[in-house]
């Protein structure tokens, strides 16, 4: 079950974060906030989402959607490529002078 909680205010307006609650295989209630958040990754309050987790680490659960599973990796890849482009075009030419 998804619940959105108020996490603060900014110039853009109030900030909200999704909190997902589920019961693990041992019967314990677990709550977590997804790592990937943003405009294309919103989760409606009261909606039901599928979560995946390792049985011995339910606190590290993730939302089982393509966007939530792939977004953190894509951000890391884009950041890595950006760093390589920075090095290739700005640092290496300066070192060869």
C-alpha positions in Angstrom: 0.0 0.0 0.0 1.4 3.4 -1.0 1.1 6.5 1.3 2.6 9.9 0.4 4.0 11.8 3.3 4.9 15.5 3.5 8.7 15.9 3.7 9.0 19.7 3.6 8.3 22.9 1.6 10.4 24.6 -1.0 10.0 27.5 -3.5 8.3 25.0 -5.9 5.7 24.0 -3.3 5.3 21.1 -0.8 7.5 18.1 -1.2 6.0 14.6 -0.9 7.7 11.2 -0.7 6.0 7.8 -1.2 6.2 5.4 1.7 5.3 1.8 0.9 4.2 -0.6 3.5 4.0 -4.4 3.2 4.1 -7.5 5.3 7.1 -9.7 4.8 7.2 -13.6 4.8 7.7 -13.6 8.5 4.6 -11.5 9.1 6.5 -8.3 10.0 5.2 -4.9 8.8 8.0 -3.2 6.7 7.9 0.4 5.4 10.3 1.9 2.9 10.7 4.8 0.6 11.8 3.9 -3.0 15.3 5.0 -4.0 14.1 6.2 -7.4 11.8 9.3 -7.1 10.8 11.9 -9.6 8.1 13.2 -11.9 7.9 10.0 -13.9 8.1 7.7 -10.9 5.1 8.9 -8.9 3.0 6.4 -7.0 -0.7 7.2 -6.3 -1.7 7.3 -2.6 -3.7 4.2 -1.7 -2.5 2.2 -4.7 -1.1 -1.3 -4.5 2.3 -2.0 -5.9 4.4 -5.2 -6.2 7.6 -5.2 -4.2 10.6 -7.5 -4.4 13.0 -8.2 -1.6 15.4 -10.9 -0.3 13.9 -12.9 2.5 16.7 -12.0 4.9 16.7 -8.3 4.0 13.1 -7.0 3.6 14.1 -3.5 4.6 16.0 -3.3 1.3 12.8 -3.9 -0.8 12.3 -2.3 -4.2 9.2 -1.5 -6.2 8.9 -4.0 -9.0 8.4 -1.8 -12.0 10.8 -1.2 -14.9 11.1 2.5 -14.2 12.0 2.0 -10.5 14.4 -0.8 -11.1 16.2 0.7 -14.1 16.2 4.5 -13.2 19.1 4.4 -10.6 21.3 2.3 -13.0 20.6 4.7 -15.9 21.4 7.7 -13.8 24.7 6.1 -12.8 25.5 5.2 -16.5 24.7 8.7 -17.7 26.9 10.2 -15.0 29.7 7.9 -15.9 29.5 8.7 -19.6 29.4 12.4 -18.7 32.5 12.0 -16.6 34.3 10.2 -19.4 33.4 12.9 -21.9 34.6 15.5 -19.5 38.0 13.7 -19.1 38.3 13.0 -22.8 37.6 16.5 -24.1 38.8 18.8 -21.3 41.4 17.0 -19.2 43.4 14.9 -21.7 44.0 17.8 -24.2 45.3 20.0 -21.4 47.7 17.3 -20.2 49.1 16.8 -23.8 50.2 20.4 -24.1 
